[in-house]
Amino acid sequence: MSHELRLLPTGHKCRRNHGHNYVVTVTVTAERLDEYGFVTDFGELDGFAGESGSITDY
């Protein structure tokens, strides 16, 4: 995701269009597994990622 911080002084490195990368670790727990032996279906968590896209790596 990229953005500009236009209120910063001209010449400031963050005033120009720039972006950031993030790594997020999600831990999911449950008292019981579902009927398939899963804590959750990771496909159901994709909405959690918002604009960044899918949270699954496969």
C-alpha positions as CSV (number, residue, x, y, z in Angstrom):
1,M,0.0,0.0,0.0
2,S,1.4,3.4,-0.9
3,H,0.7,6.9,0.3
4,E,2.0,10.5,0.4
5,L,2.4,12.6,3.5
6,R,1.8,16.0,1.9
7,L,1.8,18.0,5.1
8,L,5.5,17.3,5.6
9,P,8.1,19.9,4.3
10,T,9.2,19.7,0.7
11,G,12.2,17.4,0.4
12,H,11.2,15.2,3.4
13,K,11.7,11.5,2.3
14,C,8.2,10.6,3.5
15,R,6.4,13.4,1.6
16,R,6.9,11.6,-1.7
17,N,4.8,8.6,-2.7
18,H,6.1,5.6,-0.8
19,G,4.9,2.3,0.6
20,H,5.3,-0.1,3.5
21,N,5.4,-3.9,3.7
22,Y,3.9,-5.8,6.7
23,V,4.1,-9.3,8.1
24,V,1.2,-10.3,10.4
25,T,1.1,-13.5,12.4
26,V,-2.3,-14.8,13.3
27,T,-2.8,-17.4,16.0
28,V,-6.2,-19.2,16.0
29,T,-7.2,-21.4,19.0
30,A,-10.3,-23.4,19.9
31,E,-11.4,-25.5,22.8
32,R,-12.5,-28.2,20.2
33,L,-11.7,-29.0,16.6
34,D,-14.5,-29.0,14.1
35,E,-15.9,-32.1,12.4
36,Y,-12.9,-32.1,9.9
37,G,-10.3,-31.8,12.7
38,F,-9.6,-28.1,12.1
39,V,-9.6,-25.1,14.4
40,T,-11.0,-23.0,11.5
41,D,-11.3,-23.0,7.7
42,F,-8.6,-20.5,6.8
43,G,-10.6,-19.6,3.7
44,E,-13.1,-18.0,6.1
45,L,-10.4,-15.7,7.4
46,D,-9.5,-14.1,4.1
47,G,-11.8,-11.2,4.7
48,F,-9.7,-10.4,7.8
49,A,-6.9,-9.4,5.5
50,G,-8.8,-6.4,4.1
51,E,-7.1,-4.5,1.3
52,S,-3.9,-6.5,1.7
53,G,-5.3,-9.6,0.0
54,S,-5.3,-13.2,1.1
55,I,-3.9,-14.3,4.5
56,T,-3.2,-17.8,3.2
57,D,0.1,-18.7,1.6
58,Y,-1.0,-21.6,-0.5
